[in-house]
């Protein structure tokens, strides 16, 4: 057998040449990888090119970062916006429905039939994610919904919101005669006006929440019960070998049962098709404020029953204080009655936390003065220590308790022939419960003569909520006050 002879010099040259070749190939490969990393995403092969899928894709990217749009959701219900353009909204609705179906107890009565009914479609949309309980909707999902809703109105232009309010939502949208004010009937020939900032509607301020009422999530089945003790056991002093009398502990319950609060919006389909962040912010802001104020008013003055909550004003068991200067056609506001209201609450073993009244009731109270020389002359020192610089940070006070001012407190109470009377409430407002379900059900239709002829979508929103005090005796009322005497 002949053994091959290896030339060391030739072997060294070969290794060197191969090494240089490997280095070149490695550099070329690394350069290729770097180039691929720097290549924009739209230059990459599309899935349909790689996997042979149809080479045309319609609708938005499901992975896009677009926020949640109430406008797209409303347009989706009646086909104004195609499903392919509302994937974010459909995904949220389906995930909410799935979470409720999985986590609700059997027999809860929950039913969601989704999009697709003839003439009327339904859709679940997030209203207040804080009111969706963790036991029903996962906390991560709630945070995701909150971020999507916030992202849906980023970049909203106040000037554009003002234009939408004036043009798209105006009453003259369907005028038939020519007008320089209506872009659809000649107005497009006129140069656009200079736009200032949006002038928002002057609305009432919520009373109950600002005073400290507790808002709690209402479960999707619509009923929430709180067991309550109504009477304590009785103790006795007894002698030797004497029988101890029996005593019972009284119990009851406070039940929050969903009541239906609804709003109906008539919107042109152009607004739903082409809505911008400004329109999105306008629709959501207006709808949310209207629902909040209607619920707040019901908590104050609701008549109760199957259709609306029972307001604190009409709740049996609250402490009613009569004015020290009662009159036939409306009672006079008297300084000492404020302290009588505080005493009534504390005598019920509750701790008062503040007042709710109209703004001019507060300033009427600030004008009350003691007598100086003669009885009833009202020329002495002011009864209450005024906070002259009271603002949103420093609340005004009466008798040491903060005052919540709101025109939600009506001025239509009646006594005798007077029908412009008002009232004052005092109490432990953290004891007042407002139960609200954090999803609002939308339904829409384009049927009906008016909606069809005007190319409109009529949208109905339904919120379920209820409210009640845990202890009625923790509140006191001074009613039928005249502010003119």
Secondary structure, 3 states (H helix, E strand, C coil): CCCCCCCHHHHHHHHHHHHHHHHHHHHHHHHHHHHHHHCCHHHCCCHHHHHCCCCCCCCCCCCCCCCCCHHHHHHHHCCCCCHHHCHHHHHHHHHHHHHHHHHCCCCCCCCCCCCCCCCCEEEEEECCHHHCCCCCCCHHHHHHHHHHHHHCCCCCCHHHHHHHHHCCCCCCCCCCCCCCCCHHHCHHHCCCCCCCCCCCCCCCCCCHHHHCCEEEECCCCCEEEEEEEEECCCCCCCCCCCCCCCCCCEEEEEEEECEEEEEEEEEEHHHHHCCCHHHHHHHHHHHHHHHHHHHHHHHHHCECCCCCCECHHHCCCCEEECCCCCCCCCECCCCHHHHHHHHHHHHCCCCCCEEEECHHHHHHHHCCECCCCCCCCCCCCECCCCCCCCCCCCCCEECCEEEEECCCCCCCEEECCEEEEEEEEEECHHHEEEEECCEEEEEEECCCHHHHHCCEEEEEEEEEEEEEECCHHHEEEEEEECCCC
